[in-house]
Amino acid sequence: TGIGSTDGRNAGLFGTAVATMGMLSNAVYILSMNNFGPIADNAGGIAEMSMQPQHVRDVTDRLDAAGNVTKAVTKGYSIGSASMACFLLFGAFMDEFSEFSGKPFTTVDIATPEVLVGGLIGSMMIFYFTGLTIAAVGKTAHEVVIEVRRQFAENPDIMTYKAKPDYERCVSLVTTAALREMRFPGFICVATPVAVGLIFRFVGEYVGKELLGAEVLAAYLMFGTVTGILMALFLDTTGGAWDNAKKYIELGHFGGKNSEAHKAAITGDTVGDPFKDTAGASLH
C-alpha cells in the first residue's frame, strides 16, 4: 500500500480505510435499532385501525416518539460511515485517473474559477435532488387523497367499518408513483457528473489545462459529498423533531389536539415525513 511513502498520503488513506471498516463492522448492530421506529409506528397504526382503547394508542405514540429518536441516531451513524467510505472512493478516483492518464493528480485547486464552479454545481445538485424528492412525495400524497375521497364517496360504509377499503388500489398507486417520480432524480445523479467532466475537459483542452476536466469533476464530487452529508443529517434530524413535536402537543401540551399549535404541528409533520423518510434517506 506504500505506507512508508514520503508524502504520507497513502498512510492517511490506509488509516481512513481501517476506521471505515471499524465503523462498518458494527453497522449491523447500530442500524438494527432503526427497526424500532417503523415497528412502533406500524403498531400505532394497527391499534388505531383495530379500534383499540385510547390508552393503547397513547402508549404506541410514546414508543413511536422514541423510535423517531433512534432512527435519527442510527441514520447519523450510517451517514458518518458512508462519508468515510466516500473519502476513500475519492482517493481511489484520483489514483485511478493518475494511472489512466499517466500524469500525477494529487491536488485540486479550488481557487481556479472553473474548479470552484464545478464544486458549486455539486452543492446545488444536492438541493435540487432534495427538492425533487420532496415534491414527488407531495404529488403522490395528493393522488392518494383523491383516491381515498373517491372510495369514501362510492362506499360510505368504509367510515362505519362495515366495509373494507380497497387497500390494493392505494398500494399500487403509491408504488407506481414512487417508481415513476424517481426516474428523473436518478437520471440527473448519473448524467450530471458525466456532463460536468466532459464539458470542462473540452474547456481545459481549449485553454491549455489538460487536467481541468478531472479537477472540476473532483470538486463536484467533494462539494457534493460534503453538502450531502450535512443536508442528510439536517433532514433526518428535523423530520423526526417535527414528528415528535406533533406527538408532544397531542399529549395535551400547548392546547392539545385541535388547537392552533396542533394544526401547525400537523403541517410541520407533513413536511417532516418526506424529510426523514425520503429525502434524507435518499441522500445518504
PyRosetta script that sets phi, psi and omega in degrees:
from pyrosetta import init, pose_from_sequence

init()
pose = pose_from_sequence("TGIGSTDGRNAGLFGTAVATMGMLSNAVYILSMNNFGPIADNAGGIAEMSMQPQHVRDVTDRLDAAGNVTKAVTKGYSIGSASMACFLLFGAFMDEFSEFSGKPFTTVDIATPEVLVGGLIGSMMIFYFTGLTIAAVGKTAHEVVIEVRRQFAENPDIMTYKAKPDYERCVSLVTTAALREMRFPGFICVATPVAVGLIFRFVGEYVGKELLGAEVLAAYLMFGTVTGILMALFLDTTGGAWDNAKKYIELGHFGGKNSEAHKAAITGDTVGDPFKDTAGASLH")
pose.set_psi(1, -7.6)
pose.set_omega(1, 179.3)
pose.set_phi(2, 72.6)
pose.set_psi(2, 36.8)
pose.set_omega(2, -178.4)
pose.set_phi(3, -63.2)
pose.set_psi(3, -31.7)
pose.set_omega(3, -177.4)
pose.set_phi(4, -85.4)
pose.set_psi(4, 16.1)
pose.set_omega(4, -179.1)
pose.set_phi(5, -67.0)
pose.set_psi(5, 153.9)
pose.set_omega(5, -175.3)
pose.set_phi(6, -68.0)
pose.set_psi(6, -32.3)
pose.set_omega(6, -176.9)
pose.set_phi(7, -79.1)
pose.set_psi(7, -16.7)
pose.set_omega(7, 178.1)
pose.set_phi(8, 75.0)
pose.set_psi(8, 2.5)
pose.set_omega(8, -176.1)
pose.set_phi(9, -65.8)
pose.set_psi(9, -46.1)
pose.set_omega(9, -179.4)
pose.set_phi(10, -65.8)
pose.set_psi(10, -32.8)
pose.set_omega(10, 177.2)
pose.set_phi(11, -63.9)
pose.set_psi(11, -40.4)
pose.set_omega(11, 177.8)
pose.set_phi(12, -65.1)
pose.set_psi(12, -41.0)
pose.set_omega(12, 178.5)
pose.set_phi(13, -64.8)
pose.set_psi(13, -39.0)
pose.set_omega(13, 179.0)
pose.set_phi(14, -64.6)
pose.set_psi(14, -43.4)
pose.set_omega(14, 177.9)
pose.set_phi(15, -62.1)
pose.set_psi(15, -40.8)
pose.set_omega(15, 178.0)
pose.set_phi(16, -65.3)
pose.set_psi(16, -38.0)
pose.set_omega(16, 178.4)
pose.set_phi(17, -63.0)
pose.set_psi(17, -41.6)
pose.set_omega(17, 179.0)
pose.set_phi(18, -64.5)
pose.set_psi(18, -43.2)
pose.set_omega(18, 178.4)
pose.set_phi(19, -64.1)
pose.set_psi(19, -38.8)
pose.set_omega(19, 178.7)
pose.set_phi(20, -64.2)
pose.set_psi(20, -44.0)
pose.set_omega(20, 178.1)
pose.set_phi(21, -64.1)
pose.set_psi(21, -34.9)
pose.set_omega(21, 176.9)
pose.set_phi(22, -63.4)
pose.set_psi(22, -41.6)
pose.set_omega(22, 178.4)
pose.set_phi(23, -70.2)
pose.set_psi(23, -43.1)
pose.set_omega(23, -177.2)
pose.set_phi(24, -68.7)
pose.set_psi(24, -29.2)
pose.set_omega(24, 180.0)
pose.set_phi(25, -67.0)
pose.set_psi(25, -26.0)
pose.set_omega(25, 178.2)
pose.set_phi(26, -99.5)
pose.set_psi(26, -0.1)
pose.set_omega(26, -173.5)
pose.set_phi(27, -62.4)
pose.set_psi(27, -35.3)
pose.set_omega(27, -176.4)
pose.set_phi(28, -63.3)
pose.set_psi(28, -34.6)
pose.set_omega(28, -179.5)
pose.set_phi(29, -75.8)
pose.set_psi(29, -39.9)
pose.set_omega(29, -179.3)
pose.set_phi(30, -69.2)
pose.set_psi(30, -46.5)
pose.set_omega(30, -176.3)
pose.set_phi(31, -71.5)
pose.set_psi(31, -19.4)
pose.set_omega(31, 175.3)
pose.set_phi(32, -63.1)
pose.set_psi(32, -26.6)
pose.set_omega(32, 175.1)
pose.set_phi(33, -64.9)
pose.set_psi(33, -22.4)
pose.set_omega(33, -179.9)
pose.set_phi(34, -65.1)
pose.set_psi(34, -25.0)
pose.set_omega(34, -179.9)
pose.set_phi(35, -68.2)
pose.set_psi(35, -21.2)
pose.set_omega(35, -178.1)
pose.set_phi(36, -60.9)
pose.set_psi(36, -41.3)
pose.set_omega(36, -176.9)
pose.set_phi(37, -62.8)
pose.set_psi(37, -55.6)
pose.set_omega(37, 178.8)
pose.set_phi(38, -60.8)
pose.set_psi(38, -35.9)
pose.set_omega(38, 179.5)
pose.set_phi(39, -64.2)
pose.set_psi(39, -46.2)
pose.set_omega(39, 179.4)
pose.set_phi(40, -65.4)
pose.set_psi(40, -38.0)
pose.set_omega(40, 178.9)
pose.set_phi(41, -64.1)
pose.set_psi(41, -45.4)
pose.set_omega(41, 178.6)
pose.set_phi(42, -65.7)
pose.set_psi(42, -35.1)
pose.set_omega(42, 177.9)
pose.set_phi(43, -62.0)
pose.set_psi(43, -39.7)
pose.set_omega(43, 177.5)
pose.set_phi(44, -64.5)
pose.set_psi(44, -41.2)
pose.set_omega(44, 178.1)
pose.set_phi(45, -65.1)
pose.set_psi(45, -40.0)
pose.set_omega(45, 178.1)
pose.set_phi(46, -65.4)
pose.set_psi(46, -40.0)
pose.set_omega(46, 179.1)
pose.set_phi(47, -62.8)
pose.set_psi(47, -39.5)
pose.set_omega(47, -179.8)
pose.set_phi(48, -71.6)
pose.set_psi(48, -42.2)
pose.set_omega(48, -178.5)
pose.set_phi(49, -69.3)
pose.set_psi(49, -30.0)
pose.set_omega(49, 179.6)
pose.set_phi(50, -90.8)
pose.set_psi(50, 9.7)
pose.set_omega(50, 175.5)
pose.set_phi(51, 55.9)
pose.set_psi(51, 47.9)
pose.set_omega(51, 175.1)
pose.set_phi(52, -73.3)
pose.set_psi(52, 161.2)
pose.set_omega(52, 178.0)
pose.set_phi(53, -59.4)
pose.set_psi(53, 158.7)
pose.set_omega(53, -175.2)
pose.set_phi(54, -62.0)
pose.set_psi(54, -33.8)
pose.set_omega(54, -177.7)
pose.set_phi(55, -65.9)
pose.set_psi(55, -27.1)
pose.set_omega(55, 176.2)
pose.set_phi(56, -67.3)
pose.set_psi(56, -44.1)
pose.set_omega(56, 178.8)
pose.set_phi(57, -64.4)
pose.set_psi(57, -35.7)
pose.set_omega(57, 178.2)
pose.set_phi(58, -62.7)
pose.set_psi(58, -40.6)
pose.set_omega(58, 179.7)
pose.set_phi(59, -66.6)
pose.set_psi(59, -44.6)
pose.set_omega(59, -179.3)
pose.set_phi(60, -66.0)
pose.set_psi(60, -31.7)
pose.set_omega(60, 176.8)
pose.set_phi(61, -64.6)
pose.set_psi(61, -40.9)
pose.set_omega(61, 178.0)
pose.set_phi(62, -66.3)
pose.set_psi(62, -39.7)
pose.set_omega(62, 176.9)
pose.set_phi(63, -65.2)
pose.set_psi(63, -37.5)
pose.set_omega(63, 178.8)
pose.set_phi(64, -66.0)
pose.set_psi(64, -37.5)
pose.set_omega(64, 177.5)
pose.set_phi(65, -63.4)
pose.set_psi(65, -41.8)
pose.set_omega(65, 176.2)
pose.set_phi(66, -65.3)
pose.set_psi(66, -35.3)
pose.set_omega(66, 178.7)
pose.set_phi(67, -65.7)
pose.set_psi(67, -34.3)
pose.set_omega(67, 176.7)
pose.set_phi(68, -63.3)
pose.set_psi(68, -35.4)
pose.set_omega(68, 178.8)
pose.set_phi(69, -69.4)
pose.set_psi(69, -45.1)
pose.set_omega(69, -179.6)
pose.set_phi(70, -64.5)
pose.set_psi(70, -35.6)
pose.set_omega(70, 178.1)
pose.set_phi(71, -64.5)
pose.set_psi(71, -42.8)
pose.set_omega(71, -179.8)
pose.set_phi(72, -64.6)
pose.set_psi(72, -41.2)
pose.set_omega(72, -178.7)
pose.set_phi(73, -66.1)
pose.set_psi(73, -47.2)
pose.set_omega(73, -176.9)
pose.set_phi(74, -68.8)
pose.set_psi(74, -35.5)
pose.set_omega(74, 176.4)
pose.set_phi(75, -66.4)
pose.set_psi(75, -36.0)
pose.set_omega(75, 175.7)
pose.set_phi(76, -61.5)
pose.set_psi(76, -39.0)
pose.set_omega(76, 177.4)
pose.set_phi(77, -64.3)
pose.set_psi(77, -44.5)
pose.set_omega(77, -179.0)
pose.set_phi(78, -66.5)
pose.set_psi(78, -35.5)
pose.set_omega(78, 177.3)
pose.set_phi(79, -65.2)
pose.set_psi(79, -40.5)
pose.set_omega(79, 178.9)
pose.set_phi(80, -62.7)
pose.set_psi(80, -45.1)
pose.set_omega(80, 179.1)
pose.set_phi(81, -67.3)
pose.set_psi(81, -37.0)
pose.set_omega(81, 178.9)
pose.set_phi(82, -67.3)
pose.set_psi(82, -35.7)
pose.set_omega(82, 179.9)
pose.set_phi(83, -65.3)
pose.set_psi(83, -39.0)
pose.set_omega(83, 177.7)
pose.set_phi(84, -67.0)
pose.set_psi(84, -38.2)
pose.set_omega(84, 176.5)
pose.set_phi(85, -64.2)
pose.set_psi(85, -37.6)
pose.set_omega(85, 178.0)
pose.set_phi(86, -64.0)
pose.set_psi(86, -36.2)
pose.set_omega(86, 177.7)
pose.set_phi(87, -62.3)
pose.set_psi(87, -41.9)
pose.set_omega(87, 178.1)
pose.set_phi(88, -65.8)
pose.set_psi(88, -40.1)
pose.set_omega(88, 178.4)
pose.set_phi(89, -64.4)
pose.set_psi(89, -35.1)
pose.set_omega(89, 178.4)
pose.set_phi(90, -66.6)
pose.set_psi(90, -41.6)
pose.set_omega(90, 175.8)
pose.set_phi(91, -63.0)
pose.set_psi(91, -38.5)
pose.set_omega(91, 177.2)
pose.set_phi(92, -65.8)
pose.set_psi(92, -36.0)
pose.set_omega(92, 177.6)
pose.set_phi(93, -61.3)
pose.set_psi(93, -44.3)
pose.set_omega(93, 179.6)
pose.set_phi(94, -66.0)
pose.set_psi(94, -40.3)
pose.set_omega(94, 179.1)
pose.set_phi(95, -66.2)
pose.set_psi(95, -43.0)
pose.set_omega(95, -179.7)
pose.set_phi(96, -65.2)
pose.set_psi(96, -38.2)
pose.set_omega(96, 179.0)
pose.set_phi(97, -66.9)
pose.set_psi(97, -39.5)
pose.set_omega(97, 177.6)
pose.set_phi(98, -62.1)
pose.set_psi(98, -40.9)
pose.set_omega(98, 179.4)
pose.set_phi(99, -66.5)
pose.set_psi(99, -38.5)
pose.set_omega(99, -177.1)
pose.set_phi(100, -72.5)
pose.set_psi(100, -42.8)
pose.set_omega(100, -175.4)
pose.set_phi(101, -87.1)
pose.set_psi(101, -20.2)
pose.set_omega(101, -177.4)
pose.set_phi(102, 76.9)
pose.set_psi(102, 14.3)
pose.set_omega(102, 179.4)
pose.set_phi(103, -126.0)
pose.set_psi(103, 143.5)
pose.set_omega(103, -179.2)
pose.set_phi(104, -65.5)
pose.set_psi(104, 133.6)
pose.set_omega(104, 179.6)
pose.set_phi(105, -138.0)
pose.set_psi(105, 88.5)
pose.set_omega(105, -174.5)
pose.set_phi(106, -120.3)
pose.set_psi(106, -13.9)
pose.set_omega(106, -177.6)
pose.set_phi(107, -133.0)
pose.set_psi(107, 154.7)
pose.set_omega(107, 175.6)
pose.set_phi(108, -127.8)
pose.set_psi(108, 117.2)
pose.set_omega(108, -176.4)
pose.set_phi(109, -92.3)
pose.set_psi(109, 101.0)
pose.set_omega(109, -178.5)
pose.set_phi(110, -76.4)
pose.set_psi(110, -5.5)
pose.set_omega(110, 174.5)
pose.set_phi(111, -75.2)
pose.set_psi(111, -14.6)
pose.set_omega(111, 174.6)
pose.set_phi(112, -72.4)
pose.set_psi(112, 127.9)
pose.set_omega(112, -175.3)
pose.set_phi(113, -55.1)
pose.set_psi(113, -43.3)
pose.set_omega(113, -178.5)
pose.set_phi(114, -64.5)
pose.set_psi(114, -37.9)
pose.set_omega(114, 179.5)
pose.set_phi(115, -67.1)
pose.set_psi(115, -41.1)
pose.set_omega(115, 178.3)
pose.set_phi(116, -64.3)
pose.set_psi(116, -38.3)
pose.set_omega(116, 177.2)
pose.set_phi(117, -62.0)
pose.set_psi(117, -42.7)
pose.set_omega(117, 177.1)
pose.set_phi(118, -60.9)
pose.set_psi(118, -40.2)
pose.set_omega(118, 177.4)
pose.set_phi(119, -64.8)
pose.set_psi(119, -40.4)
pose.set_omega(119, 178.3)
pose.set_phi(120, -64.4)
pose.set_psi(120, -37.9)
pose.set_omega(120, 176.8)
pose.set_phi(121, -62.9)
pose.set_psi(121, -41.1)
pose.set_omega(121, 177.8)
pose.set_phi(122, -61.5)
pose.set_psi(122, -40.5)
pose.set_omega(122, 177.9)
pose.set_phi(123, -68.0)
pose.set_psi(123, -41.4)
pose.set_omega(123, -178.8)
pose.set_phi(124, -65.5)
pose.set_psi(124, -33.2)
pose.set_omega(124, -179.9)
pose.set_phi(125, -63.5)
pose.set_psi(125, -31.1)
pose.set_omega(125, 177.5)
pose.set_phi(126, -63.3)
pose.set_psi(126, -46.7)
pose.set_omega(126, -179.7)
pose.set_phi(127, -67.5)
pose.set_psi(127, -38.1)
pose.set_omega(127, 179.5)
pose.set_phi(128, -65.2)
pose.set_psi(128, -44.4)
pose.set_omega(128, 178.3)
pose.set_phi(129, -61.9)
pose.set_psi(129, -42.8)
pose.set_omega(129, 178.7)
pose.set_phi(130, -60.5)
pose.set_psi(130, -44.6)
pose.set_omega(130, 178.6)
pose.set_phi(131, -61.8)
pose.set_psi(131, -39.6)
pose.set_omega(131, 179.7)
pose.set_phi(132, -64.1)
pose.set_psi(132, -42.7)
pose.set_omega(132, -178.9)
pose.set_phi(133, -68.2)
pose.set_psi(133, -41.1)
pose.set_omega(133, 179.1)
pose.set_phi(134, -65.9)
pose.set_psi(134, -41.4)
pose.set_omega(134, 177.8)
pose.set_phi(135, -64.1)
pose.set_psi(135, -36.2)
pose.set_omega(135, 178.5)
pose.set_phi(136, -63.7)
pose.set_psi(136, -40.0)
pose.set_omega(136, 178.0)
pose.set_phi(137, -64.4)
pose.set_psi(137, -43.8)
pose.set_omega(137, 180.0)
pose.set_phi(138, -62.7)
pose.set_psi(138, -41.8)
pose.set_omega(138, -179.9)
pose.set_phi(139, -65.2)
pose.set_psi(139, -43.8)
pose.set_omega(139, -180.0)
pose.set_phi(140, -67.2)
pose.set_psi(140, -39.3)
pose.set_omega(140, 178.4)
pose.set_phi(141, -61.6)
pose.set_psi(141, -37.3)
pose.set_omega(141, 177.2)
pose.set_phi(142, -63.1)
pose.set_psi(142, -40.3)
pose.set_omega(142, 177.7)
pose.set_phi(143, -64.7)
pose.set_psi(143, -37.4)
pose.set_omega(143, 178.5)
pose.set_phi(144, -66.9)
pose.set_psi(144, -40.9)
pose.set_omega(144, 178.1)
pose.set_phi(145, -60.3)
pose.set_psi(145, -42.5)
pose.set_omega(145, 178.5)
pose.set_phi(146, -62.7)
pose.set_psi(146, -42.1)
pose.set_omega(146, 179.4)
pose.set_phi(147, -65.8)
pose.set_psi(147, -41.1)
pose.set_omega(147, 179.4)
pose.set_phi(148, -65.1)
pose.set_psi(148, -42.3)
pose.set_omega(148, 177.0)
pose.set_phi(149, -62.3)
pose.set_psi(149, -38.3)
pose.set_omega(149, 178.6)
pose.set_phi(150, -63.1)
pose.set_psi(150, -43.7)
pose.set_omega(150, 179.9)
pose.set_phi(151, -66.0)
pose.set_psi(151, -38.5)
pose.set_omega(151, 177.7)
pose.set_phi(152, -64.3)
pose.set_psi(152, -39.5)
pose.set_omega(152, -178.6)
pose.set_phi(153, -69.9)
pose.set_psi(153, -37.5)
pose.set_omega(153, -178.0)
pose.set_phi(154, -81.0)
pose.set_psi(154, -25.9)
pose.set_omega(154, -177.3)
pose.set_phi(155, -139.1)
pose.set_psi(155, 82.4)
pose.set_omega(155, -178.3)
pose.set_phi(156, -62.6)
pose.set_psi(156, -18.3)
pose.set_omega(156, -179.6)
pose.set_phi(157, -65.5)
pose.set_psi(157, -14.3)
pose.set_omega(157, 177.8)
pose.set_phi(158, -61.6)
pose.set_psi(158, -38.5)
pose.set_omega(158, -177.7)
pose.set_phi(159, -67.9)
pose.set_psi(159, -24.8)
pose.set_omega(159, -179.6)
pose.set_phi(160, -100.7)
pose.set_psi(160, 9.3)
pose.set_omega(160, 178.1)
pose.set_phi(161, 64.2)
pose.set_psi(161, 19.5)
pose.set_omega(161, 176.1)
pose.set_phi(162, -84.6)
pose.set_psi(162, -19.8)
pose.set_omega(162, 179.3)
pose.set_phi(163, -136.8)
pose.set_psi(163, 149.2)
pose.set_omega(163, 179.1)
pose.set_phi(164, -89.8)
pose.set_psi(164, 140.3)
pose.set_omega(164, 176.3)
pose.set_phi(165, -72.7)
pose.set_psi(165, 168.0)
pose.set_omega(165, 179.2)
pose.set_phi(166, -85.5)
pose.set_psi(166, 84.6)
pose.set_omega(166, -178.6)
pose.set_phi(167, -64.6)
pose.set_psi(167, -36.9)
pose.set_omega(167, -176.9)
pose.set_phi(168, -59.9)
pose.set_psi(168, -37.8)
pose.set_omega(168, 179.9)
pose.set_phi(169, -63.4)
pose.set_psi(169, -42.9)
pose.set_omega(169, -179.5)
pose.set_phi(170, -68.6)
pose.set_psi(170, -42.1)
pose.set_omega(170, 179.5)
pose.set_phi(171, -63.8)
pose.set_psi(171, -42.7)
pose.set_omega(171, 178.7)
pose.set_phi(172, -63.5)
pose.set_psi(172, -39.8)
pose.set_omega(172, -180.0)
pose.set_phi(173, -63.2)
pose.set_psi(173, -45.6)
pose.set_omega(173, -178.0)
pose.set_phi(174, -67.1)
pose.set_psi(174, -43.0)
pose.set_omega(174, -179.1)
pose.set_phi(175, -63.9)
pose.set_psi(175, -45.0)
pose.set_omega(175, 179.1)
pose.set_phi(176, -62.4)
pose.set_psi(176, -42.9)
pose.set_omega(176, -179.9)
pose.set_phi(177, -66.1)
pose.set_psi(177, -37.8)
pose.set_omega(177, 179.9)
pose.set_phi(178, -62.6)
pose.set_psi(178, -44.2)
pose.set_omega(178, 179.0)
pose.set_phi(179, -67.6)
pose.set_psi(179, -38.2)
pose.set_omega(179, -178.2)
pose.set_phi(180, -70.5)
pose.set_psi(180, -44.8)
pose.set_omega(180, -173.9)
pose.set_phi(181, -73.2)
pose.set_psi(181, -21.5)
pose.set_omega(181, -177.7)
pose.set_phi(182, -93.4)
pose.set_psi(182, 2.0)
pose.set_omega(182, 178.6)
pose.set_phi(183, -67.1)
pose.set_psi(183, -46.8)
pose.set_omega(183, -177.9)
pose.set_phi(184, -68.8)
pose.set_psi(184, -46.0)
pose.set_omega(184, 175.0)
pose.set_phi(185, -57.0)
pose.set_psi(185, -39.6)
pose.set_omega(185, 177.5)
pose.set_phi(186, -65.5)
pose.set_psi(186, -36.5)
pose.set_omega(186, 179.8)
pose.set_phi(187, -65.3)
pose.set_psi(187, -44.9)
pose.set_omega(187, -177.2)
pose.set_phi(188, -69.1)
pose.set_psi(188, -30.6)
pose.set_omega(188, 177.7)
pose.set_phi(189, -65.2)
pose.set_psi(189, -32.3)
pose.set_omega(189, -179.2)
pose.set_phi(190, -87.2)
pose.set_psi(190, -40.6)
pose.set_omega(190, -171.7)
pose.set_phi(191, -80.3)
pose.set_psi(191, -34.5)
pose.set_omega(191, -174.1)
pose.set_phi(192, -63.1)
pose.set_psi(192, -46.5)
pose.set_omega(192, 177.6)
pose.set_phi(193, -60.0)
pose.set_psi(193, -38.6)
pose.set_omega(193, 178.8)
pose.set_phi(194, -63.9)
pose.set_psi(194, -44.7)
pose.set_omega(194, -179.1)
pose.set_phi(195, -64.6)
pose.set_psi(195, -43.1)
pose.set_omega(195, -179.9)
pose.set_phi(196, -62.2)
pose.set_psi(196, -46.3)
pose.set_omega(196, -179.6)
pose.set_phi(197, -62.0)
pose.set_psi(197, -43.7)
pose.set_omega(197, -177.7)
pose.set_phi(198, -70.0)
pose.set_psi(198, -43.6)
pose.set_omega(198, -177.7)
pose.set_phi(199, -61.1)
pose.set_psi(199, -48.2)
pose.set_omega(199, -177.3)
pose.set_phi(200, -77.3)
pose.set_psi(200, -17.0)
pose.set_omega(200, 171.2)
pose.set_phi(201, -66.4)
pose.set_psi(201, -44.7)
pose.set_omega(201, 177.9)
pose.set_phi(202, -66.1)
pose.set_psi(202, -37.5)
pose.set_omega(202, 175.9)
pose.set_phi(203, -62.8)
pose.set_psi(203, -41.9)
pose.set_omega(203, 179.1)
pose.set_phi(204, -63.3)
pose.set_psi(204, -39.3)
pose.set_omega(204, 177.1)
pose.set_phi(205, -64.9)
pose.set_psi(205, -33.8)
pose.set_omega(205, -179.1)
pose.set_phi(206, -71.3)
pose.set_psi(206, -38.5)
pose.set_omega(206, -177.0)
pose.set_phi(207, -95.4)
pose.set_psi(207, 0.1)
pose.set_omega(207, 176.8)
pose.set_phi(208, 85.6)
pose.set_psi(208, 24.0)
pose.set_omega(208, 177.6)
pose.set_phi(209, -115.3)
pose.set_psi(209, 100.0)
pose.set_omega(209, -172.6)
pose.set_phi(210, -66.9)
pose.set_psi(210, -31.8)
pose.set_omega(210, -176.5)
pose.set_phi(211, -96.9)
pose.set_psi(211, 10.7)
pose.set_omega(211, -175.8)
pose.set_phi(212, -62.7)
pose.set_psi(212, -43.2)
pose.set_omega(212, -179.7)
pose.set_phi(213, -59.7)
pose.set_psi(213, -42.8)
pose.set_omega(213, 179.7)
pose.set_phi(214, -68.0)
pose.set_psi(214, -39.0)
pose.set_omega(214, 179.0)
pose.set_phi(215, -65.6)
pose.set_psi(215, -42.7)
pose.set_omega(215, 179.8)
pose.set_phi(216, -64.8)
pose.set_psi(216, -42.5)
pose.set_omega(216, 178.4)
pose.set_phi(217, -65.0)
pose.set_psi(217, -38.0)
pose.set_omega(217, 176.9)
pose.set_phi(218, -63.7)
pose.set_psi(218, -41.3)
pose.set_omega(218, 177.0)
pose.set_phi(219, -64.1)
pose.set_psi(219, -40.4)
pose.set_omega(219, 177.2)
pose.set_phi(220, -56.9)
pose.set_psi(220, -46.8)
pose.set_omega(220, -178.6)
pose.set_phi(221, -67.7)
pose.set_psi(221, -42.5)
pose.set_omega(221, -178.5)
pose.set_phi(222, -64.3)
pose.set_psi(222, -52.8)
pose.set_omega(222, -178.2)
pose.set_phi(223, -63.5)
pose.set_psi(223, -41.4)
pose.set_omega(223, 179.3)
pose.set_phi(224, -63.2)
pose.set_psi(224, -39.5)
pose.set_omega(224, 179.5)
pose.set_phi(225, -66.1)
pose.set_psi(225, -47.7)
pose.set_omega(225, -179.2)
pose.set_phi(226, -63.1)
pose.set_psi(226, -46.7)
pose.set_omega(226, 179.6)
pose.set_phi(227, -63.9)
pose.set_psi(227, -39.3)
pose.set_omega(227, 179.3)
pose.set_phi(228, -64.7)
pose.set_psi(228, -37.8)
pose.set_omega(228, 177.8)
pose.set_phi(229, -62.4)
pose.set_psi(229, -49.5)
pose.set_omega(229, -178.7)
pose.set_phi(230, -65.4)
pose.set_psi(230, -41.0)
pose.set_omega(230, -179.7)
pose.set_phi(231, -66.1)
pose.set_psi(231, -41.0)
pose.set_omega(231, 179.5)
pose.set_phi(232, -63.8)
pose.set_psi(232, -43.0)
pose.set_omega(232, 176.9)
pose.set_phi(233, -61.8)
pose.set_psi(233, -42.2)
pose.set_omega(233, 179.3)
pose.set_phi(234, -62.7)
pose.set_psi(234, -46.7)
pose.set_omega(234, -177.1)
pose.set_phi(235, -66.1)
pose.set_psi(235, -44.0)
pose.set_omega(235, -178.9)
pose.set_phi(236, -64.1)
pose.set_psi(236, -40.6)
pose.set_omega(236, -176.3)
pose.set_phi(237, -74.4)
pose.set_psi(237, -48.7)
pose.set_omega(237, -177.4)
pose.set_phi(238, -68.0)
pose.set_psi(238, -34.4)
pose.set_omega(238, 177.8)
pose.set_phi(239, -61.5)
pose.set_psi(239, -45.7)
pose.set_omega(239, 176.9)
pose.set_phi(240, -65.7)
pose.set_psi(240, -35.6)
pose.set_omega(240, 179.4)
pose.set_phi(241, -65.6)
pose.set_psi(241, -41.5)
pose.set_omega(241, 178.0)
pose.set_phi(242, -63.9)
pose.set_psi(242, -41.4)
pose.set_omega(242, 178.8)
pose.set_phi(243, -62.8)
pose.set_psi(243, -44.7)
pose.set_omega(243, 179.8)
pose.set_phi(244, -68.5)
pose.set_psi(244, -31.6)
pose.set_omega(244, 176.9)
pose.set_phi(245, -62.4)
pose.set_psi(245, -41.6)
pose.set_omega(245, 178.0)
pose.set_phi(246, -63.3)
pose.set_psi(246, -43.8)
pose.set_omega(246, 179.7)
pose.set_phi(247, -65.3)
pose.set_psi(247, -35.2)
pose.set_omega(247, 179.2)
pose.set_phi(248, -64.6)
pose.set_psi(248, -40.6)
pose.set_omega(248, 178.9)
pose.set_phi(249, -68.9)
pose.set_psi(249, -36.9)
pose.set_omega(249, -179.9)
pose.set_phi(250, -66.7)
pose.set_psi(250, -17.7)
pose.set_omega(250, 176.1)
pose.set_phi(251, -77.2)
pose.set_psi(251, -4.5)
pose.set_omega(251, 177.2)
pose.set_phi(252, 117.6)
pose.set_psi(252, -1.2)
pose.set_omega(252, -179.6)
pose.set_phi(253, -84.1)
pose.set_psi(253, 150.2)
pose.set_omega(253, 176.7)
pose.set_phi(254, 54.2)
pose.set_psi(254, 37.3)
pose.set_omega(254, 176.0)
pose.set_phi(255, 101.3)
pose.set_psi(255, -14.0)
pose.set_omega(255, 177.8)
pose.set_phi(256, 70.8)
pose.set_psi(256, -160.3)
pose.set_omega(256, -177.5)
pose.set_phi(257, -66.3)
pose.set_psi(257, 149.1)
pose.set_omega(257, 177.7)
pose.set_phi(258, 68.7)
pose.set_psi(258, 8.2)
pose.set_omega(258, 175.2)
pose.set_phi(259, -85.0)
pose.set_psi(259, 171.7)
pose.set_omega(259, 178.1)
pose.set_phi(260, -64.3)
pose.set_psi(260, -37.0)
pose.set_omega(260, 177.7)
pose.set_phi(261, -64.1)
pose.set_psi(261, -37.3)
pose.set_omega(261, 179.2)
pose.set_phi(262, -66.4)
pose.set_psi(262, -40.9)
pose.set_omega(262, 178.0)
pose.set_phi(263, -62.4)
pose.set_psi(263, -41.4)
pose.set_omega(263, 178.1)
pose.set_phi(264, -66.3)
pose.set_psi(264, -38.1)
pose.set_omega(264, 179.8)
pose.set_phi(265, -67.0)
pose.set_psi(265, -35.2)
pose.set_omega(265, 177.2)
pose.set_phi(266, -64.1)
pose.set_psi(266, -41.1)
pose.set_omega(266, 176.2)
pose.set_phi(267, -61.5)
pose.set_psi(267, -43.0)
pose.set_omega(267, 177.9)
pose.set_phi(268, -63.1)
pose.set_psi(268, -39.6)
pose.set_omega(268, 179.5)
pose.set_phi(269, -68.4)
pose.set_psi(269, -32.7)
pose.set_omega(269, 176.9)
pose.set_phi(270, -62.7)
pose.set_psi(270, -33.5)
pose.set_omega(270, 175.7)
pose.set_phi(271, -81.5)
pose.set_psi(271, -36.4)
pose.set_omega(271, -175.4)
pose.set_phi(272, -67.8)
pose.set_psi(272, -33.8)
pose.set_omega(272, -179.3)
pose.set_phi(273, -61.2)
pose.set_psi(273, -51.3)
pose.set_omega(273, 175.7)
pose.set_phi(274, -65.7)
pose.set_psi(274, -25.8)
pose.set_omega(274, 176.1)
pose.set_phi(275, -60.5)
pose.set_psi(275, -56.2)
pose.set_omega(275, -170.8)
pose.set_phi(276, -85.3)
pose.set_psi(276, -26.8)
pose.set_omega(276, -174.4)
pose.set_phi(277, -100.9)
pose.set_psi(277, -16.9)
pose.set_omega(277, -177.9)
pose.set_phi(278, -121.7)
pose.set_psi(278, -65.7)
pose.set_omega(278, -173.2)
pose.set_phi(279, -66.4)
pose.set_psi(279, -50.0)
pose.set_omega(279, -179.4)
pose.set_phi(280, -61.9)
pose.set_psi(280, -44.9)
pose.set_omega(280, 179.7)
pose.set_phi(281, -65.4)
pose.set_psi(281, -37.0)
pose.set_omega(281, -179.6)
pose.set_phi(282, -67.2)
pose.set_psi(282, -38.0)
pose.set_omega(282, -177.7)
pose.set_phi(283, -66.5)
pose.set_psi(283, -49.1)
pose.set_omega(283, -174.4)
pose.set_phi(284, -80.0)
pose.dump_pdb("model.pdb")
